[in-house]
Amino acid sequence: MNRLSFDTINETLYEETLSNGLRVYLLPKEGFSKTYATFTTHYGSIDNHFQVQGGEEVQVPDGIAHFLEHKMFEKKEGDVFQEFSRNGASANAFTTFDRTSYLFSATDKLEENLTLLLDFVQEPYFTEKTVEKEKGIIEQEIRMYDDNPDFLVYANLLEGMFHEHPVRIKIAGTVESIQKITDKMLYSCYEHFYHPANMILFVVGGFEKELIFELIHHNQNEKHFKEFRPIERYYPYEPASIKQKITEMEMPVGNHKLLIGFKEKENGLTGVDLLIRELTTQIALDVLFSQSSELYQTLYDKGLIGEDFGADYSGEFTYGYSIVGGDTPDPDRLLDLILKELERIRQNGTSPEQFERSKKKKAGRFLKSLNSLEFIASQYTRFMFNEIHFFEIPNQLETIQLSQINQRIVEHFDPDQMALSIIRPKK
Amino acid sequence: LGVHSESFESIPMGEGMQLHICSTNKFKTIVIQVHLAIPLERNTVTMGALLPNVLKRGSKDYSSELKLRQKLDDLYGATLEVDTMKKGENLVMAFRMEIALERFLRNSTDLFAEAVRLLSSILLHPNKQQDGFSENVLTIEKENLQKRIDAMIDDKMRYANIRTAEEMCAGEPYALTTLGYKEDLAGITPEKLYSFYQQVIEGAFIDLYVVGEVEADAVKDRCALLFPPRTQATLFKRKPPVDRQVEQTRTVVEQLEVSQGKLHLGFRTHIRYQDEDYFPLLLFNGVYGGFPNSRLFIHVREKESLAYYSVSRLESLKGLMIVMSGIEVSNYEKAKEIILKQWEDIKAGNITDRELEQTKAMIVNQMKELSDTPYSMIDYHYNSLLGNRMLSILEYIEMVQGVRKDQVIDASRKIELDLIYFLRNREVESA
């Protein structure tokens, strides 16, 4: 195993790629009682059209990656939660646009729990009958999101920003789309995307690394996997422009909700380039919209925003966007003031003081994030699928110059790339 | 047992005031948290919701929130958050700060000292104008609070919880929501809020927490003079939470435009954290609906596919248990029946050894994980303080391990169903 030291943050990571292609990362954290492990496939809701070398081209119903996540917990003997509970471990899973993660956290019986995690994810067991039965549960999950205005205002914005890219589709799909899912389709997705070579195992917490490495080796060597055939993922042609300027909806909510999206014009970045784009965009958003920006305080004093107002960036290999907004009594006026400030800052740039402050803040907040084992595991995995180490952030952050931020502001906050999503209170 | 022995050293700082320090080097930040607790009462609850938000808008040293926020950023992104919480029948105003450890940064200023200074400035040196707070700041914060009250319906699960407490505990302090009430806003003047602020500073029970890489002695010195000395006479009087027997289970149905029904069941447990049978109750809640191996998960979700979530939660300071599920409106009767049938089944004495052991293992794990985040450590300690029972994590685990099946069954028989609350869609009128 490879030892990687990140001295400035006092972290040491151990990594190895096994012969079956599985990438394993261990991060021992002294003093922690619990160990948190995630087993993640590079397969999310956007991977709905694909083909393996020599195989057929497949297009699957919306929500299938998430559906598969649910069904993986089923075992011949019942559901796997029962087994984890016996070891006092809490297990869970989540599906994003790009990944599906299975996880547990435990303070005891680490070996049993880790074996259980590896085994349940690598041995699917579900039938036509149990797949049908799951539809009722997932339908209620979807209805729960359908009643959540903060989720909807976000989902509507993505639909407005993207013409064709599957990031515009809700991760869980719809009540209608999941009806089309069959056990055969689920097995087919499983076969394609759950090969160890498409997966990352990340273990962080208070454990003995040698023991854990040995266990993982042993567990994986006992299993037989077909040779990995690279997967071709097809994404439809996505124009750089936004699809629809404004999406509006009425719901029983207390206040108007306004989200403003800025869609990335160019994609295809990985590694350091992707990270730098992310860091520069986050600093730009911070300078513009955080509580320590003049704009935020002005909007707050005018009663146009509350503490829920915020901004966030998402950027992956095939798509990217920023989202800004929150609850407001007057979406038009809020938008108007934000646009004026954007115009001003695009012309004048931000100040060196504001930039330095924001960089300092980012450095401190990065340290804060290292207290969370969950955050480390999820972000590390995400960055490794994008071919860069999460712990590179402090060093890369140091390299960022004011000119990069100002350039990014001009390029990213282009009014032509802007889409709006509004939810209005229904009386 | 593999538990790291982080614990708090508690130091009295004067009447009704304590400092709790946990010195540990496993985190990369230091957390400072101040709790100001007063009795939960109708006539002060709205001011309790407003006050922390007014205080965080600035102070004598920071004439605007912009200046304050920029100072926090200069301290390497120190965070400052305020909150008003309901803990049993206490209203707790919380101020949280988190600061990075300078040894990981290119920095030589004492960030902790700066943070304490800043917190002290916010709490004790507010921006006073004439006899009260700034009129402008108060106006904005009132508007903001009103918007937050209006937005209560946005999150349906939270809304159903607020309504369940309101209906079930009508007439008791616990019925109050810590968001406060719109009709109070007009009557809250800058002077009135300021006088409330003075009462809080002189009379609230104050607990100051520090968790992280700190020298206990240095913290004591720095925090000793944070709050002015007080006298017993000005302290708020503590009252035990109200409990009452259930005469008849009530049903409340409320209609809103929703896609999913929220079925919440409110139980009186008559058992609080300090009571002897608390641990059997804790085990009952775990077997019934606390975890993914519990009855509600298995029967409501897995066997019948009625819900995505169906869980039960204890309110240990008040003595309540709330069951929450999101279901298809037409499945109301069926879901209710299954939820109640599982309770009946346990009352009848049916708990397997495996269920009990799994539940114990899950609770033990939760307890051991506590010391891995500063906030959960503080939360556990503070609940213990308010609950008048201070157990170390190891003692707590021993209590859990010692619970017998018959005790769990006894606890299940003691609790009473008080309220069934159902949030459903509007009826479609048939032609």
Contacts between the chains, C-beta under 8 A, distances in Angstrom:
chain1	res1	chain2	res2	distance
A	8	B	104	6.6
A	9	B	28	7.5
A	9	B	104	5.8
A	10	B	104	6.9
A	29	B	26	7.3
A	30	B	26	6.7
A	31	B	4	5.9
A	31	B	24	7.0
A	31	B	25	7.1
A	31	B	26	3.3
A	32	B	4	7.5
A	32	B	26	6.3
A	32	B	372	5.3
A	33	B	2	6.5
A	33	B	3	6.0
A	33	B	4	5.3
A	33	B	368	4.8
A	33	B	369	6.2
A	33	B	371	5.8
A	33	B	372	5.6
A	34	B	365	7.9
A	34	B	368	6.8
A	34	B	369	4.7
A	34	B	372	5.3
A	79	B	292	8.0
A	79	B	302	6.3
A	81	B	291	7.9
A	81	B	292	3.9
A	81	B	293	5.5
A	81	B	297	7.5
A	82	B	293	5.3
A	82	B	358	7.3
A	85	B	291	6.2
A	85	B	292	7.0
A	85	B	293	3.6
A	85	B	358	4.1
A	85	B	359	7.7
A	85	B	361	6.6
A	85	B	362	5.6
A	86	B	354	7.5
A	86	B	357	7.1
A	86	B	358	5.3
A	86	B	361	6.5
A	87	B	361	6.6
A	88	B	361	3.2
A	88	B	362	5.7
A	88	B	364	5.7
A	88	B	365	3.9
A	89	B	365	6.6
A	90	B	291	7.5
A	90	B	292	7.8
A	90	B	362	7.0
A	90	B	365	6.8
A	90	B	366	7.9
A	91	B	292	7.3
A	105	B	365	7.9
A	105	B	369	6.6
A	106	B	365	6.2
A	107	B	2	6.1
A	107	B	3	7.7
A	107	B	364	7.8
A	107	B	365	5.3
A	107	B	368	3.8
A	107	B	369	6.0
A	108	B	2	6.5
A	108	B	361	7.7
A	108	B	364	7.6
A	108	B	365	6.8
A	108	B	368	7.5
A	133	B	305	5.4
A	134	B	305	7.2
A	135	B	305	7.5
A	136	B	304	8.0
A	136	B	305	3.1
A	136	B	306	6.9
A	137	B	301	5.9
A	137	B	302	8.0
A	137	B	305	5.1
A	137	B	307	7.3
A	137	B	308	5.6
A	138	B	308	7.4
A	139	B	328	7.9
A	140	B	260	6.4
A	140	B	306	7.4
A	140	B	307	5.3
A	140	B	308	4.2
A	140	B	326	5.8
A	140	B	327	6.7
A	140	B	328	6.9
A	141	B	308	3.9
A	143	B	259	4.5
A	143	B	260	3.9
A	143	B	326	7.2
A	143	B	328	7.7
A	144	B	260	5.6
A	144	B	308	6.0
A	144	B	309	7.8
A	144	B	326	5.1
A	146	B	259	4.4
A	146	B	260	7.3
A	147	B	156	5.1
A	147	B	258	5.1
A	147	B	259	5.1
A	147	B	260	5.5
A	148	B	154	7.8
A	148	B	155	7.2
A	148	B	156	7.4
A	149	B	154	5.3
A	150	B	154	6.8
A	150	B	155	8.0
A	206	B	2	8.0
A	206	B	4	7.8
A	251	B	257	7.3
A	252	B	153	5.8
A	252	B	256	5.6
A	252	B	257	4.9
A	252	B	258	7.7
A	253	B	151	7.0
A	253	B	153	6.8
A	253	B	154	5.2
A	254	B	147	6.7
A	254	B	148	8.0
A	254	B	149	7.6
A	254	B	150	3.2
A	254	B	151	3.5
A	254	B	152	6.6
A	254	B	153	6.0
A	254	B	154	6.0
A	255	B	147	5.4
A	255	B	150	6.0
A	255	B	151	5.7
A	290	B	69	7.7
A	291	B	65	7.4
A	291	B	69	4.7
A	292	B	66	6.9
A	292	B	69	3.7
A	292	B	70	4.9
A	292	B	72	7.1
A	292	B	73	4.9
A	294	B	66	6.5
A	297	B	64	6.9
A	297	B	65	5.9
A	297	B	66	4.4
A	297	B	69	7.6
A	300	B	65	7.5
A	300	B	140	7.1
A	301	B	136	7.7
A	301	B	140	6.1
A	303	B	140	6.1
A	303	B	143	4.9
A	303	B	144	7.4
A	306	B	144	5.2
A	306	B	147	5.8
A	306	B	148	6.8
A	307	B	144	7.7
A	327	B	147	6.4
A	327	B	151	6.1
A	329	B	147	7.1
A	357	B	70	6.3
A	357	B	73	4.4
A	357	B	74	5.9
A	358	B	73	6.8
A	360	B	73	6.5
A	360	B	74	6.6
A	360	B	76	5.2
A	360	B	77	6.7
A	361	B	73	4.4
A	361	B	76	6.6
A	361	B	77	3.4
A	362	B	77	6.8
A	363	B	76	6.0
A	363	B	77	7.3
A	363	B	100	7.5
A	363	B	105	6.1
A	364	B	75	7.5
A	364	B	76	3.0
A	364	B	77	3.5
A	364	B	78	6.9
A	364	B	99	7.4
A	364	B	100	3.8
A	364	B	105	6.9
A	365	B	77	4.4
A	365	B	100	7.9
A	367	B	28	4.4
A	367	B	29	6.3
A	367	B	76	7.8
A	367	B	100	4.4
A	367	B	101	6.9
A	367	B	104	5.5
A	367	B	105	7.4
A	368	B	28	7.0
A	368	B	29	5.1
A	368	B	77	7.3
A	368	B	79	7.5
A	368	B	98	6.0
A	368	B	100	6.4
A	370	B	28	5.0
A	371	B	27	5.1
A	371	B	28	5.9
A	371	B	29	6.1
A	371	B	373	6.8
A	371	B	374	7.4
A	372	B	373	7.5
A	373	B	372	7.2
A	426	B	257	6.7
